[in-house]
Amino acid sequence: MTDSQNAAAAAASGSPASPATGGVGTPRAKRRVPFWDNARFACITLVVLGHALQRLTYDSDIALGLYFVIYAFHMPAFALISGYFSRSDSPNRRQMARVITDILVPYVIFEALWTLTKWLVEGQANPNLTQPSWTLWFLLALGIFRLVLPYLALLRWPLAWTIVISIGAGYLPNIDSTLSLSRTMGLLPFFTLGWWLREHDVVDRLRLLDRRPWWVFAGAVGAFAVAGWVAWFFIDDWREMNLGGWLFYDENYSSIGGTQWWAGGVRLALIAIALVLVTAFLALVPRGTHWWTHFGQYTMYVYLLHSFVLYPFRESGVLRDLEPTWLWLPIVIVASVLIALGLATRPVRWVFRPFVEPRPAWLFADPHLAGREGRRSDPTGSRRPREARRPARQPDERRR
């Protein structure tokens, strides 16, 4: 980043700032905290890696074990971070408009792009806005999370209720991938937990972003080492129980083999494991600013575009029968990191901004609700400074 961009980022208010905001979400300070951008970018890189690994899991137990570990926590972590920067007070008109501009409109745009892609490549397509294509389910989940949070905040035990909702939804066969309701309800506890941590000022009061003692780092590494060993050593058992289906939070229990009355206990155990691994993950995230930190402000570009990059590799069979694993698995990991970095760069953002961050002023009775060009926010809550492409104009010039 240039010096001017660094200065702007340091002065930017919004989600990755410290100290925490109050209950109504009003910033009390404007110092940007790089930890949250680092965490966002680490999460989105794991998303890319998880999708890139999927074809390797058919032929490699090691790849499948890594796949299970990633899916055990990476989307819960993303949901928790999104919840941490969400407001529970009644939304104003501009916040309501952002649900449309930041979530619903990009969802429609990318569903249309996926329909066109499938028609061109596969010769057929079934356009259906109620069935999200591949990664688009998370956009709908974020929209629903935002809509229900003010109501959850009214309850006495919001975290307990969301756990009940998550577990109970798995018993109902009519709650499925339509409008991503199954995943939304399944991941709702993590989003609510993120909001609860911010609401009660837990991170600042416990000084969780200060220097980490050595034992915290060692414990986090140990947690992932144990998770990796368990995933690999019992790989046949996990394959037999269709663990991947459980980790997706996308199916009712009976459809993935959980026909027993206590099937909800499996989801409860997975929620507990996810919380442990999310905690370990956040303990390992760097606290300081690095050359890649600012990419954490543009995670939605990576999230929405990486599937188009991986699509030809996944569907062509190129990623099948890759031996030896010790060679190809590191290659896939490095390639995933490079894809995440590349899709967050300025040239990519410049080209795809109309698709990822549309500003359809024509859609609103008050065109100003579409938001100002330059100042944008990621749907996960990361506010960003104005891109330093040209000097800001004076107010009278902006009205012309």
C-alpha positions in Angstrom: 0.0 0.0 0.0 1.1 3.6 -0.5 1.8 5.9 2.4 -1.5 7.7 1.7 -3.4 4.5 1.7 -1.8 3.4 4.9 -2.7 6.7 6.5 -6.3 6.4 5.2 -6.6 2.9 6.5 -5.3 3.9 9.9 -7.8 6.7 10.1 -10.7 4.7 8.7 -13.6 4.0 11.0 -15.7 0.9 10.8 -15.6 -2.7 11.5 -11.9 -3.5 12.1 -11.4 -0.6 14.6 -10.6 -0.4 18.2 -11.9 0.1 20.8 -15.2 -1.7 20.2 -18.3 0.1 19.5 -21.2 0.3 21.9 -24.5 -1.5 21.6 -25.8 0.8 18.9 -22.6 0.3 16.8 -21.3 3.9 17.1 -17.5 4.0 16.7 -15.6 5.4 19.7 -12.2 5.3 17.9 -10.9 5.3 14.4 -7.8 3.2 14.7 -8.0 0.3 12.2 -7.1 -3.0 13.8 -5.1 -5.2 11.3 -6.0 -8.4 13.1 -9.5 -8.5 11.7 -8.3 -7.9 8.1 -5.7 -10.6 8.6 -8.4 -13.0 9.9 -10.7 -12.2 7.0 -8.1 -12.9 4.4 -7.0 -16.1 6.2 -10.6 -17.3 6.2 -11.1 -16.6 2.5 -7.9 -18.3 1.6 -9.2 -21.4 3.5 -12.4 -21.2 1.5 -10.4 -21.2 -1.8 -8.3 -24.1 -0.5 -11.2 -26.1 0.7 -12.9 -25.9 -2.8 -9.6 -26.6 -4.6 -9.0 -29.7 -2.4 -12.4 -31.2 -3.1 -11.4 -33.3 -6.1 -8.2 -34.5 -4.5 -10.2 -36.0 -1.6 -11.4 -38.9 -3.8 -7.9 -40.2 -4.2 -6.0 -39.1 -1.1 -6.7 -39.8 2.5 -4.4 -37.0 3.6 -6.2 -34.5 1.4 -9.6 -35.7 2.7 -8.3 -35.3 6.3 -7.2 -31.8 5.6 -10.5 -31.1 3.9 -12.4 -32.2 7.0 -10.2 -30.0 9.3 -10.8 -26.9 7.1 -14.5 -27.5 6.9 -14.8 -28.1 10.6 -14.2 -24.4 11.3 -13.6 -22.0 8.4 -17.2 -21.0 7.6 -18.1 -20.9 11.3 -15.1 -18.5 11.7 -16.3 -16.4 8.8 -19.8 -16.3 10.3 -18.4 -15.3 13.7 -16.3 -12.5 12.3 -19.3 -11.2 10.3 -21.4 -11.2 13.4 -18.8 -9.4 15.4 -19.2 -6.4 13.1 -23.0 -6.5 12.8 -25.5 -4.2 14.6 -28.4 -5.3 16.6 -30.2 -2.0 16.7 -33.1 -1.2 14.3 -31.5 -0.6 10.9 -31.9 2.9 9.3 -32.8 3.4 5.7 -29.2 3.3 4.5 -28.4 0.1 6.3 -31.6 -1.5 4.9 -30.5 -0.4 1.4 -27.1 -2.0 1.9 -28.7 -5.4 2.3 -30.1 -4.8 -1.2 -26.9 -3.3 -2.7 -24.3 -5.5 -1.0 -26.1 -8.8 -0.9 -29.3 -9.2 -2.9 -28.2 -7.4 -6.1 -24.8 -9.2 -6.3 -26.6 -12.5 -5.6 -28.9 -12.0 -8.6 -25.9 -10.9 -10.8 -23.8 -13.9 -9.9 -26.7 -16.3 -10.2 -27.2 -15.0 -13.7 -23.5 -15.4 -14.5 -23.5 -18.9 -13.2 -26.6 -19.7 -15.3 -24.8 -18.3 -18.4 -21.6 -20.2 -17.6 -23.4 -23.5 -17.2 -25.3 -23.0 -20.4 -22.2 -22.2 -22.4 -20.1 -25.0 -20.9 -22.6 -27.7 -20.2 -25.2 -26.9 -22.8 -28.0 -26.6 -20.2 -28.9 -24.5 -17.3 -31.7 -24.3 -14.8 -32.1 -20.7 -13.5 -33.6 -20.8 -10.1 -33.0 -17.9 -7.6 -34.2 -20.0 -4.7 -31.3 -22.5 -5.1 -28.0 -20.8 -4.7 -25.2 -21.8 -7.0 -22.1 -23.2 -5.3 -20.7 -20.4 -3.1 -23.6 -18.0 -3.3 -25.4 -19.5 -0.4 -23.3 -17.4 2.0 -24.6 -14.1 0.5 -28.2 -15.2 1.4 -27.1 -16.4 4.8 -25.5 -13.0 5.5 -28.7 -11.2 4.5 -30.9 -13.4 6.7 -28.4 -13.1 9.6 -28.7 -9.3 9.4 -32.5 -9.4 9.2 -33.0 -11.6 12.3 -30.3 -10.3 14.5 -32.3 -7.3 15.9 -35.0 -9.8 16.9 -32.5 -12.3 18.5 -31.0 -9.4 20.5 -34.4 -8.9 22.2 -34.2 -12.4 23.7 -32.8 -13.2 27.1 -30.6 -16.0 26.0 -29.9 -15.4 22.3 -27.0 -17.8 22.1 -28.9 -20.7 23.6 -31.8 -20.1 21.3 -29.7 -20.1 18.2 -28.1 -23.4 19.3 -31.6 -24.9 19.7 -32.5 -23.5 16.2 -29.4 -25.0 14.7 -29.9 -28.4 16.2 -33.6 -28.5 15.7 -33.5 -27.5 12.0 -31.6 -30.7 11.2 -34.6 -32.8 12.3 -36.9 -31.1 9.8 -36.8 -32.5 6.2 -38.5 -29.5 4.7 -35.7 -27.2 5.8 -33.2 -27.7 2.9 -30.9 -25.7 0.6 -33.8 -23.5 -0.6 -32.7 -19.9 0.0 -29.8 -21.6 1.9 -32.1 -21.9 5.0 -30.4 -25.1 6.2 -26.9 -23.6 6.3 -28.2 -20.3 7.6 -29.9 -21.9 10.6 -27.0 -24.3 11.1 -24.4 -21.5 11.3 -26.6 -19.0 13.1 -25.0 -19.7 16.5 -21.6 -18.6 15.3 -22.9 -15.4 13.8 -24.8 -14.6 17.0 -21.7 -15.5 19.1 -19.7 -12.9 17.1 -22.3 -10.2 17.8 -22.5 -11.2 21.5 -18.7 -10.9 21.9 -18.8 -7.4 20.5 -22.0 -6.4 22.4 -20.4 -7.4 25.7 -17.0 -5.9 24.8 -15.3 -9.3 25.5 -12.3 -8.8 23.2 -11.3 -5.5 24.6 -12.1 -6.2 28.3 -10.0 -9.4 28.2 -7.4 -7.7 26.0 -7.5 -10.7 23.6 -5.7 -8.8 20.8 -2.7 -8.0 22.9 0.6 -9.9 22.7 0.0 -13.7 22.8 1.7 -15.7 25.6 3.8 -18.6 24.2 1.4 -21.1 25.7 -1.6 -19.6 23.7 0.3 -20.1 20.4 1.4 -23.6 21.5 -2.1 -24.6 22.5 -3.6 -23.4 19.2 -1.0 -25.4 17.2 -1.7 -28.4 19.4 -5.4 -28.1 18.8 -4.9 -28.2 15.1 -2.3 -31.0 15.4 -4.8 -33.1 17.4 -7.6 -32.3 14.9 -5.4 -33.3 12.0 -4.3 -36.5 13.6 -7.9 -37.5 14.5 -9.1 -36.6 10.9 -6.4 -38.7 9.3 -6.3 -41.7 11.8 -10.0 -42.3 11.7 -10.5 -41.4 8.1 -12.3 -44.5 7.1 -14.8 -44.0 9.9 -15.4 -40.4 8.9 -15.9 -41.5 5.3 -18.4 -44.1 6.3 -20.4 -41.7 8.4 -20.4 -39.1 5.6 -18.7 -36.5 7.8 -18.5 -34.0 4.9 -22.3 -33.9 4.8 -22.5 -33.1 8.5 -19.9 -30.3 8.2 -21.8 -28.6 5.4 -24.8 -27.9 7.6 -26.7 -28.3 4.4 -28.9 -31.4 4.8 -31.3 -32.7 7.4 -29.9 -35.5 9.6 -31.9 -38.4 8.0 -30.7 -37.6 4.5 -27.0 -38.0 5.6 -27.5 -41.1 7.7 -28.5 -39.6 11.0 -31.8 -41.5 11.5 -31.3 -41.9 15.3 -33.2 -39.6 17.7 -29.9 -38.4 19.1 -28.6 -37.2 15.7 -28.7 -33.6 16.9 -26.0 -34.5 19.4 -23.6 -34.9 16.4 -24.3 -31.4 15.3 -23.9 -30.2 18.9 -20.5 -31.9 19.0 -19.5 -30.4 15.7 -20.5 -26.9 17.0 -18.3 -27.5 20.1 -15.4 -28.7 17.9 -15.8 -25.7 15.6 -15.7 -23.3 18.5 -12.4 -24.8 19.7 -10.8 -24.7 16.3 -12.1 -21.1 15.6 -10.6 -20.1 18.9 -7.3 -21.7 17.9 -7.4 -20.2 14.4 -8.0 -16.7 15.8 -5.1 -17.3 18.3 -2.8 -18.0 15.4 -3.8 -15.0 13.2 -1.1 -12.4 13.1 -1.8 -9.2 15.1 0.3 -6.8 13.1 0.1 -5.2 9.6 1.7 -7.1 6.8 1.9 -6.6 3.0 -1.2 -8.7 2.5 -3.3 -7.3 5.4 -5.3 -4.9 3.3 -6.5 -7.7 1.1 -8.8 -8.7 4.0 -10.9 -5.7 3.1 -11.9 -7.3 -0.2 -12.8 -10.9 0.7 -16.1 -10.8 -1.3 -14.1 -10.4 -4.5 -12.3 -13.6 -3.7 -15.4 -15.4 -2.5 -17.5 -14.6 -5.5 -14.9 -14.9 -8.2 -12.7 -17.9 -7.1 -15.4 -20.4 -8.0 -15.2 -19.3 -11.7 -11.4 -19.8 -11.6 -11.7 -23.3 -10.1 -14.7 -24.4 -12.1 -12.8 -25.6 -15.2 -10.2 -27.5 -13.1 -12.9 -29.2 -11.0 -15.2 -30.1 -13.9 -12.5 -31.2 -16.3 -11.1 -33.9 -14.1 -7.6 -32.3 -14.0 -7.5 -32.6 -10.2 -8.3 -36.3 -10.2 -5.7 -39.1 -9.8 -2.9 -36.7 -9.0 0.0 -38.7 -7.6 2.1 -38.5 -5.5 0.1 -36.6 -2.8 3.2 -35.2 -1.2 3.9 -33.3 -4.4 0.5 -32.2 -5.6 -1.1 -31.3 -2.3 1.5 -28.5 -1.6 1.1 -27.3 -5.2 -2.7 -27.0 -4.7 -2.2 -25.2 -1.4 0.2 -22.7 -2.9 -2.0 -22.2 -5.9 -5.0 -21.5 -3.6 -3.1 -18.8 -1.8 -2.0 -17.2 -5.1 -5.6 -17.3 -6.4 -6.8 -15.6 -3.2 -4.1 -12.9 -3.5 -4.7 -12.4 -7.2 -8.4 -11.9 -6.9 -8.0 -9.3 -4.2 -5.7 -7.1 -6.3 -6.7 -3.7 -7.6 -6.9 -4.6 -11.3 -9.3 -7.4 -10.6 -11.3 -5.2 -8.3 -11.5 -2.5 -10.9 -12.8 -4.9 -13.6 -15.3 -6.7 -11.4 -16.5 -3.9 -9.1 -19.8 -3.4 -11.0 -20.6 -7.0 -10.4 -19.3 -7.5 -6.8 -20.2 -4.0 -5.5 -22.9 -2.6 -7.7 -24.4 0.7 -6.9 -27.8 0.7 -8.6 -29.1 4.1 -7.9 -31.9 3.7 -10.3 -33.4 1.0 -8.1 -34.2 3.3 -5.2 -36.8 6.1 -4.8 -33.9 8.0 -3.2 -30.8 7.4 -5.4 -28.5 8.4 -2.5 -29.3 5.2 -0.7 -27.2 3.3 -3.2 -24.1 4.7 -1.5 -21.3 6.9 -2.5 -18.8 5.8 -5.0 -15.4 5.1 -3.4 -16.6 4.5 0.2 -17.7 0.9 0.4 -18.1 -1.9 2.9 -17.7 -5.6 2.6 -20.9 -7.6 3.3 -19.0 -9.1 6.2 -18.8 -5.7 7.8 -15.4 -4.3 6.8 -15.6 -0.6 6.0 -13.0 0.6 3.7 -11.4 4.0 3.1 -11.9 5.8 -0.2 -9.6 4.3 -2.9 -6.7 6.8 -3.4 -7.0 7.1 -7.1 -7.6 10.9 -7.3 -8.0 13.8 -4.8 -11.4 14.1 -3.2 -13.5 16.8 -4.7 -15.1 19.6 -2.7 -18.7 19.1 -1.6 -20.0 21.7 -4.2 -18.2 19.7 -6.9 -19.7 16.4 -5.9 -23.2 17.9 -6.3 -22.6 18.8 -9.9 
